[in-house]
Amino acid sequence: MVLGAVGVGIGFMTSHKSFEEVEQLLAEESHHGGGHAEEASHDEASHGTHAAVDAHGDSHGESAHAEVDEHAKHIEHVQHQIANRPWSALYVAAFFFMMIALGVLAFYAIQIASQAGWSPVLFRVMEGITAYLLPGALIVLAIAVASGTIGHYNLFVWMDPEVVAHDKLIQGKSGWLNIRGFAFRGLIFIAGWSLYRHFSRKFSIAQDTAEDKSNFKKSFRISAAFLVFFIYTESMMSWDWIMSVDPHWFSTLFGWYVFASMFVSGITVIALISIYLKSKGVLEFVNENHLHDVAKFMFAFSIFWTYLWFSQFMLIWYSNIPEEVTYFVTRFQDYKLPFLGMVVMNFVFPILMLMNADYKRIPWFVVMAGLVILFGHYVDIFNMIMPATVGDRWFIGLPEISSVLLFAGLFIFVVFTALTKAPLLVKGYPFRKESEDFHY
């Protein structure tokens, strides 16, 4: 956490570059034949305009000044993109670890509502992971709101009144996309998720010493209710916290797409933490059959994520409607490596690694596959945010690595602290014995 915090601080301090520094940076990139040759033409145009004024007099003055203004606007735009990078890196990492906790909470609720018999031995691991949800979600919301208040509209362009004043499309969405409504909805989402987590944890611990099944029945009822609340709020959260960074673009599949990413990431973390705890001898009641089932979910929801990714991409690409296809054109032009690499890590790799049933029972194999899946879904969130905020100014460098270290450290601290607060086996749960004896 300390290393991450220091790196994040350095990232913010070095992101504010002057007009002259950005102009020099673009000139150097053009001279070195980089991918920003277009910027070079702006530099050449700006130098050439003065000669044009001298040679041709006032008749060409207006066009010359227009080119100078265009050059200045371009420099300011790149300057803003560079300043956005540490904000975006922090936001991507914060959202990634928050969505892991939220995905585990949904998986936990499904297990209780469906009265699953295989998974109760993993419930305390799930409860430990979901302890991060409240602080993690509040941090995500705080970064988002701060970027539009104390920041310079570094994440959400619709938070900038000047942009909204000249954009009719955003004006039409301003009833939904406004800071007050954004913050209010976010607090409602977080309150609902956290209340369910609080009471489900409370009933789970109370059931350990209860003489009847009343706490189990309460958990069942609130889990069923929570899943209804979750499916609505998760979609709206994905619109607000992710999709609105591109306020001109929308996808009706987006809520499901984000859900698939958070669900498979959450299940993967359940597997990794369970394997770690078992290696330390504190989850002796978890056997290879439980690991096999968790790995099956990792495999299945990797396929589900791919289905949604392809459905969204193929329909937009095939229809070729300009205001829709620009989303993927940007990613193919400026983010080809992370965009296509993400598909390899989130689909091809899980297919090859986890299709065989025997491999799903080998802890180190599942760990290796899980680490690749997690990195792939971090890149997925990276691809959702960065093109809209930093354009082609992306890189996996100090701000990105430091942000991941910061929130990974916080996540591990909160989760493992929560794991020490209660026994790791749900002693009074009705399906505990069935789960302990589970064999596949």
C-alpha positions as CSV (number, residue, x, y, z in Angstrom):
1,M,0.0,0.0,0.0
2,V,2.8,2.4,0.9
3,L,4.7,1.8,-2.3
4,G,1.5,2.2,-4.3
5,A,0.5,5.4,-2.5
6,V,4.0,6.9,-3.2
7,G,3.8,5.9,-6.8
8,V,0.3,7.4,-7.2
9,G,1.6,10.6,-5.7
10,I,4.5,10.8,-8.1
11,G,2.1,10.1,-11.0
12,F,-0.1,13.0,-10.1
13,M,2.9,15.4,-9.5
14,T,4.4,14.5,-12.9
15,S,1.2,14.7,-14.9
16,H,0.9,18.5,-15.0
17,K,2.9,19.6,-18.0
18,S,3.1,23.1,-19.3
19,F,1.9,24.1,-22.8
20,E,5.6,24.4,-24.0
21,E,6.5,21.0,-22.5
22,V,3.6,19.3,-24.4
23,E,4.4,21.1,-27.6
24,Q,8.0,19.9,-27.3
25,L,6.9,16.4,-26.6
26,L,4.8,16.3,-29.7
27,A,7.6,17.7,-31.8
28,E,10.0,15.0,-30.5
29,E,7.5,12.3,-31.2
30,S,7.0,13.5,-34.8
31,H,10.8,13.7,-35.4
32,H,11.3,10.2,-34.1
33,G,8.6,8.8,-36.4
34,G,6.3,7.9,-33.6
35,G,2.6,7.1,-33.8
36,H,1.7,10.8,-33.4
37,A,2.7,12.1,-36.8
38,E,-0.5,14.1,-36.9
39,E,0.7,16.2,-34.1
40,A,3.8,17.1,-36.1
41,S,1.7,18.5,-38.8
42,H,0.1,20.8,-36.3
43,D,3.6,22.0,-35.2
44,E,4.7,22.6,-38.8
45,A,1.5,24.4,-39.5
46,S,1.9,26.7,-36.5
47,H,5.5,27.7,-37.6
48,G,4.4,28.1,-41.2
49,T,1.5,30.4,-40.4
50,H,3.7,33.3,-39.5
51,A,5.5,33.0,-42.9
52,A,2.2,32.9,-44.6
53,V,1.1,36.1,-42.9
54,D,4.3,37.9,-43.9
55,A,4.2,36.7,-47.5
56,H,0.6,37.2,-48.3
57,G,-0.5,40.0,-46.0
58,D,-3.8,40.4,-44.3
59,S,-5.7,38.5,-47.0
60,H,-4.5,35.2,-45.5
61,G,-4.3,36.5,-41.9
62,E,-7.6,35.0,-40.8
63,S,-6.7,31.5,-42.0
64,A,-3.3,31.7,-40.4
65,H,-4.7,32.7,-37.1
66,A,-7.3,29.9,-37.3
67,E,-4.4,27.4,-37.8
68,V,-2.6,28.8,-34.8
69,D,-5.8,28.5,-32.7
70,E,-6.3,25.0,-33.9
71,H,-2.7,24.1,-33.0
72,A,-3.2,25.7,-29.5
73,K,-6.4,23.7,-28.9
74,H,-4.7,20.5,-29.9
75,I,-1.8,21.1,-27.5
76,E,-4.3,21.9,-24.7
77,H,-6.2,18.7,-25.5
78,V,-3.1,16.5,-25.3
79,Q,-2.2,18.4,-22.1
80,H,-5.5,17.5,-20.6
81,Q,-5.2,13.9,-21.7
82,I,-1.8,13.6,-19.9
83,A,-3.3,15.2,-16.8
84,N,-6.1,12.6,-16.9
85,R,-3.8,9.6,-16.8
86,P,-3.2,9.3,-13.0
87,W,-6.9,9.9,-12.3
88,S,-7.8,7.2,-14.9
89,A,-5.2,4.7,-13.6
90,L,-6.5,5.2,-10.0
91,Y,-10.1,4.8,-11.1
92,V,-9.5,1.6,-13.1
93,A,-7.7,-0.1,-10.2
94,A,-10.3,1.1,-7.6
95,F,-13.2,-0.2,-9.8
96,F,-11.4,-3.5,-10.5
97,F,-11.0,-4.4,-6.9
98,M,-14.4,-3.1,-5.9
99,M,-16.1,-5.2,-8.7
100,I,-14.3,-8.4,-7.4
101,A,-16.0,-7.9,-4.0
102,L,-19.4,-7.1,-5.6
103,G,-19.1,-10.1,-7.9
104,V,-18.4,-12.4,-4.9
105,L,-21.4,-10.9,-3.0
106,A,-23.7,-11.8,-5.9
107,F,-22.2,-15.3,-6.1
108,Y,-22.7,-15.7,-2.4
109,A,-26.4,-14.6,-2.6
110,I,-27.0,-17.0,-5.4
111,Q,-25.5,-19.9,-3.4
112,I,-27.8,-19.1,-0.4
113,A,-30.9,-18.4,-2.5
114,S,-30.4,-21.7,-4.5
115,Q,-29.7,-23.6,-1.3
116,A,-26.5,-25.0,-3.0
117,G,-25.1,-28.0,-1.1
118,W,-21.5,-27.9,-2.4
119,S,-20.4,-24.4,-1.5
120,P,-21.1,-23.7,2.3
121,V,-17.5,-24.6,3.2
122,L,-16.4,-21.6,1.2
123,F,-19.0,-19.2,2.6
124,R,-16.6,-17.6,5.1
125,V,-14.0,-17.0,2.4
126,M,-16.8,-15.2,0.4
127,E,-17.8,-13.2,3.4
128,G,-14.2,-12.1,3.9
129,I,-13.9,-10.9,0.3
130,T,-17.2,-9.0,0.5
131,A,-15.9,-7.0,3.5
132,Y,-14.0,-4.9,0.9
133,L,-17.2,-3.8,-0.9
134,L,-18.2,-0.9,1.4
135,P,-14.8,0.9,1.5
136,G,-14.0,-0.1,-2.1
137,A,-17.3,1.3,-3.5
138,L,-17.1,4.5,-1.5
139,I,-13.5,5.0,-2.8
140,V,-14.7,4.5,-6.5
141,L,-17.6,7.0,-6.0
142,A,-15.3,9.5,-4.2
143,I,-12.7,9.4,-7.1
144,A,-15.4,9.8,-9.7
145,V,-17.0,12.8,-7.9
146,A,-13.6,14.4,-7.0
147,S,-12.6,14.2,-10.7
148,G,-15.5,16.6,-11.5
149,T,-15.2,18.9,-8.5
150,I,-11.6,19.3,-7.2
151,G,-10.2,17.9,-10.4
152,H,-10.5,19.3,-13.9
153,Y,-13.2,17.0,-15.2
154,N,-10.6,14.3,-15.6
155,L,-12.9,11.3,-16.0
156,F,-16.4,12.3,-17.0
157,V,-16.6,15.0,-19.7
158,W,-20.4,15.5,-18.9
159,M,-19.4,17.0,-15.6
160,D,-17.8,20.0,-17.4
161,P,-20.5,22.7,-17.8
162,E,-18.7,24.3,-20.7
163,V,-18.8,21.0,-22.7
164,V,-22.4,20.4,-21.8
165,A,-23.3,24.0,-23.0
166,H,-22.1,23.2,-26.5
167,D,-23.2,19.5,-26.8
168,K,-26.9,18.9,-27.5
169,L,-26.5,15.1,-27.0
170,I,-25.2,15.5,-23.5
171,Q,-27.8,18.2,-22.8
172,G,-30.5,15.7,-23.7
173,K,-29.0,13.3,-21.1
174,S,-28.4,15.9,-18.4
175,G,-31.5,14.8,-16.5
176,W,-29.6,11.6,-15.7
177,L,-26.0,12.7,-16.1
178,N,-25.5,15.3,-13.5
179,I,-23.1,15.2,-10.5
180,R,-25.9,15.4,-7.8
181,G,-27.9,12.6,-9.3
182,F,-24.7,10.6,-10.0
183,A,-23.6,10.8,-6.3
184,F,-27.1,10.2,-5.0
185,R,-27.6,7.0,-7.1
186,G,-24.2,5.8,-6.2
187,L,-24.9,6.1,-2.5
188,I,-28.2,4.2,-2.9
189,F,-26.4,1.4,-4.7
190,I,-23.7,1.2,-2.1
191,A,-26.2,1.3,0.8
192,G,-28.3,-1.5,-0.7
193,W,-25.3,-3.8,-1.3
194,S,-23.7,-3.0,2.1
195,L,-26.9,-3.6,4.0
196,Y,-27.3,-7.0,2.4
197,R,-23.7,-7.9,3.2
198,H,-24.1,-6.7,6.8
199,F,-27.2,-8.7,7.5
200,S,-26.2,-11.9,5.6
201,R,-22.9,-11.9,7.6
202,K,-24.8,-11.3,10.8
203,F,-27.3,-14.2,10.2
204,S,-24.4,-16.4,9.1
205,I,-22.5,-16.0,12.3
206,A,-25.6,-16.2,14.4
207,Q,-26.5,-19.5,12.8
208,D,-23.3,-21.0,14.1
209,T,-24.7,-21.1,17.7
210,A,-28.5,-21.1,17.0
211,E,-30.6,-24.1,18.0
212,D,-33.1,-23.6,15.0
213,K,-32.9,-22.6,11.4
214,S,-34.4,-19.1,11.7
215,N,-31.2,-17.3,10.7
216,F,-30.8,-19.6,7.7
217,K,-34.4,-18.7,6.6
218,K,-33.8,-15.0,7.1
219,S,-30.6,-15.3,4.9
220,F,-32.6,-17.1,2.3
221,R,-35.2,-14.4,2.1
222,I,-32.9,-11.4,2.0
223,S,-30.7,-13.2,-0.5
224,A,-33.6,-13.6,-2.9
225,A,-34.6,-9.9,-2.4
226,F,-31.0,-8.7,-2.8
227,L,-30.6,-10.5,-6.2
228,V,-33.6,-8.5,-7.6
229,F,-32.1,-5.3,-6.2
230,F,-28.6,-6.3,-7.5
231,I,-29.6,-7.0,-11.1
232,Y,-31.1,-3.5,-11.5
233,T,-28.5,-1.5,-9.6
234,E,-25.5,-3.4,-11.2
235,S,-26.8,-2.3,-14.6
236,M,-27.3,1.3,-13.6
237,M,-24.0,1.3,-11.8
238,S,-22.2,0.2,-15.0
239,W,-24.0,2.9,-17.0
240,D,-23.0,5.6,-14.5
241,W,-19.5,4.5,-13.4
242,I,-18.2,3.1,-16.7
243,M,-20.3,3.7,-19.8
244,S,-20.8,7.4,-19.1
245,V,-17.1,8.2,-19.7
246,D,-18.3,7.9,-23.3
247,P,-21.5,9.9,-23.0
248,H,-22.3,9.8,-26.8
249,W,-22.1,6.0,-26.9
250,F,-24.3,3.3,-25.3
251,S,-24.9,-0.4,-25.5
252,T,-27.9,-2.2,-24.2
253,L,-25.6,-5.2,-23.4
254,F,-23.3,-3.2,-21.3
255,G,-24.7,-4.0,-17.9
256,W,-24.5,-7.7,-18.6
257,Y,-21.0,-7.4,-20.0
258,V,-19.7,-5.7,-16.8
259,F,-21.5,-8.2,-14.7
260,A,-19.8,-11.1,-16.5
261,S,-16.4,-9.5,-15.9
262,M,-17.0,-8.9,-12.2
263,F,-18.6,-12.3,-11.7
264,V,-15.7,-14.3,-13.2
265,S,-13.1,-12.1,-11.4
266,G,-14.9,-12.6,-8.1
267,I,-15.1,-16.4,-8.5
268,T,-11.4,-16.5,-9.5
269,V,-10.4,-14.6,-6.3
270,I,-12.5,-17.1,-4.2
271,A,-10.4,-19.9,-5.8
272,L,-7.1,-18.2,-5.2
273,I,-7.8,-17.3,-1.6
274,S,-9.2,-20.8,-0.8
275,I,-6.1,-22.4,-2.3
276,Y,-3.9,-20.1,-0.3
277,L,-5.7,-20.8,3.0
278,K,-5.8,-24.5,2.4
279,S,-2.0,-24.5,1.8
280,K,-1.7,-22.9,5.2
281,G,-3.7,-25.7,6.8
282,V,-6.7,-23.7,7.9
283,L,-9.3,-24.9,5.2
284,E,-8.8,-28.6,5.7
285,F,-12.5,-29.3,5.0
286,V,-12.1,-27.9,1.4
287,N,-11.2,-30.7,-1.0
288,E,-10.3,-31.0,-4.6
289,N,-13.9,-31.5,-5.5
290,H,-14.7,-28.0,-4.2
291,L,-11.8,-26.6,-6.2
292,H,-13.0,-28.4,-9.3
293,D,-16.4,-26.8,-9.0
294,V,-15.0,-23.3,-8.5
295,A,-12.7,-23.8,-11.5
296,K,-15.8,-24.9,-13.5
297,F,-17.4,-21.6,-12.7
298,M,-14.2,-19.8,-13.8
299,F,-14.3,-21.7,-17.1
300,A,-18.1,-21.3,-17.7
301,F,-18.2,-17.6,-17.0
302,S,-15.1,-17.0,-19.1
303,I,-17.1,-18.4,-22.0
304,F,-20.1,-16.3,-20.9
305,W,-18.0,-13.2,-20.9
306,T,-16.7,-14.0,-24.4
307,Y,-20.3,-14.6,-25.6
308,L,-21.3,-11.1,-24.4
309,W,-18.1,-9.5,-25.7
310,F,-18.6,-11.0,-29.2
311,S,-22.3,-10.2,-29.2
312,Q,-21.7,-6.6,-28.4
313,F,-18.8,-6.2,-30.8
314,M,-20.3,-8.2,-33.7
315,L,-23.7,-6.4,-33.7
316,I,-22.1,-2.9,-33.6
317,W,-19.4,-3.8,-36.2
318,Y,-21.9,-5.4,-38.6
319,S,-24.5,-2.6,-38.4
320,N,-21.6,0.0,-38.9
321,I,-23.6,2.9,-37.5
322,P,-21.1,5.8,-37.2
323,E,-22.0,6.9,-33.7
324,E,-21.8,3.3,-32.4
325,V,-18.9,1.8,-34.3
326,T,-16.5,4.7,-33.3
327,Y,-16.2,3.0,-29.9
328,F,-14.5,0.0,-31.4
329,V,-12.7,2.0,-34.1
330,T,-10.9,3.9,-31.4
331,R,-9.9,0.7,-29.6
332,F,-8.6,-0.9,-32.8
333,Q,-6.6,2.1,-33.8
334,D,-5.0,3.1,-30.4
335,Y,-5.5,0.0,-28.2
336,K,-5.1,-3.0,-30.5
337,L,-2.7,-4.8,-28.2
338,P,-4.7,-4.6,-24.9
339,F,-8.0,-4.9,-26.8
340,L,-7.1,-8.2,-28.6
341,G,-4.8,-9.3,-25.8
342,M,-7.7,-9.2,-23.4
343,V,-9.7,-11.6,-25.6
344,V,-6.7,-14.0,-25.5
345,M,-6.4,-13.8,-21.7
346,N,-10.1,-14.0,-21.0
347,F,-11.1,-16.6,-23.5
348,V,-8.4,-18.5,-25.3
349,F,-6.3,-19.0,-22.2
350,P,-9.1,-20.3,-20.0
351,I,-10.3,-22.6,-22.8
352,L,-6.9,-24.2,-23.1
353,M,-6.2,-24.4,-19.4
354,L,-9.5,-25.3,-17.8
355,M,-11.3,-27.4,-20.3
356,N,-9.8,-30.6,-19.0
357,A,-11.6,-31.8,-15.8
358,D,-8.4,-33.1,-14.2
359,Y,-6.6,-29.8,-14.6
360,K,-9.3,-28.1,-12.5
361,R,-8.3,-30.2,-9.5
362,I,-4.6,-29.1,-9.6
363,P,-4.1,-26.1,-7.3
364,W,-1.1,-24.6,-9.1
365,F,-2.8,-25.0,-12.4
366,V,-5.9,-23.1,-11.2
367,V,-3.7,-20.4,-9.6
368,M,-1.8,-19.9,-12.9
369,A,-5.1,-19.7,-14.9
370,G,-6.6,-17.4,-12.3
371,L,-3.8,-14.9,-12.3
372,V,-4.1,-14.6,-16.1
373,I,-7.9,-14.3,-15.9
374,L,-7.6,-11.5,-13.3
375,F,-5.0,-9.6,-15.4
376,G,-7.2,-10.0,-18.4
377,H,-10.2,-8.5,-16.7
378,Y,-8.1,-5.6,-15.3
379,V,-7.2,-4.9,-19.0
380,D,-10.9,-5.2,-19.8
381,I,-11.7,-2.3,-17.4
382,F,-8.6,-0.5,-18.7
383,N,-10.0,-0.7,-22.2
384,M,-13.4,0.6,-21.0
385,I,-12.0,3.7,-19.4
386,M,-8.7,4.8,-20.9
387,P,-9.7,5.5,-24.6
388,A,-12.3,8.1,-23.4
389,T,-10.0,9.8,-20.9
390,V,-6.4,9.7,-22.2
391,G,-6.9,8.8,-25.8
392,D,-3.7,7.4,-27.4
393,R,-1.7,8.7,-24.4
394,W,-2.0,5.3,-22.6
395,F,0.8,3.2,-21.2
396,I,1.2,0.6,-18.4
397,G,3.6,2.6,-16.3
398,L,4.1,4.1,-12.8
399,P,0.5,5.4,-12.3
400,E,-1.1,2.2,-13.4
401,I,1.2,-0.2,-11.5
402,S,1.2,2.0,-8.3
403,S,-2.6,2.2,-8.4
404,V,-2.9,-1.6,-8.6
405,L,-0.4,-2.0,-5.7
406,L,-2.3,0.5,-3.6
407,F,-5.7,-1.1,-4.0
408,A,-4.3,-4.7,-4.0
409,G,-2.7,-3.9,-0.6
410,L,-5.9,-2.4,0.8
411,F,-8.0,-5.3,-0.6
412,I,-5.7,-7.9,1.0
413,F,-5.6,-6.1,4.3
414,V,-9.4,-5.7,4.5
415,V,-10.2,-9.3,3.4
416,F,-7.7,-11.1,5.6
417,T,-8.7,-9.0,8.6
418,A,-12.3,-10.0,8.0
419,L,-11.3,-13.6,7.7
420,T,-9.9,-13.5,11.3
421,K,-13.1,-12.3,12.8
422,A,-15.1,-15.6,12.6
423,P,-14.5,-19.3,12.3
424,L,-13.7,-20.4,8.7
425,L,-16.5,-23.0,8.8
426,V,-20.2,-22.3,9.0
427,K,-20.9,-24.7,11.8
428,G,-24.6,-24.3,12.1
429,Y,-25.5,-24.1,8.4
430,P,-28.0,-26.8,7.4
431,F,-26.0,-27.9,4.4
432,R,-22.6,-27.9,6.1
433,K,-22.4,-31.7,6.3
434,E,-23.4,-32.1,2.7
435,S,-20.7,-29.6,1.7
436,E,-18.0,-31.3,3.8
437,D,-18.8,-34.7,2.2
438,F,-19.1,-33.3,-1.3
439,H,-17.5,-35.5,-4.0
440,Y,-17.7,-35.1,-7.7
